[in-house]
Amino acid sequence: MGFFRDQEEQLAMRLLAWQYRKKGFPLPPAAQIRDQARRVVDQAHEIAKTRSRNVLSIIKELAGDLVGKGKS
């Protein structure tokens, strides 16, 4: 895994954890957050390819949406 990809996943993990705390949900195990972060980053890259948007802003949106939907 590349340096930037790893940094994106770390950011997504922090954003997910923050969203869980902000919405009052219990924090899931670290492995589950890591898996969610990987999916968020994958989705963000796919969206960025098709829509020419910034990956980091997409990660922020997806992390908020994922937690807002009840931890899917």
Secondary structure as GFF3:
##gff-version 3
##sequence-region A 1 72
A	DSSP	alpha_helix	3	23	.	.	.	ID=ss1
A	DSSP	alpha_helix	30	51	.	.	.	ID=ss2
A	DSSP	alpha_helix	55	68	.	.	.	ID=ss3
###
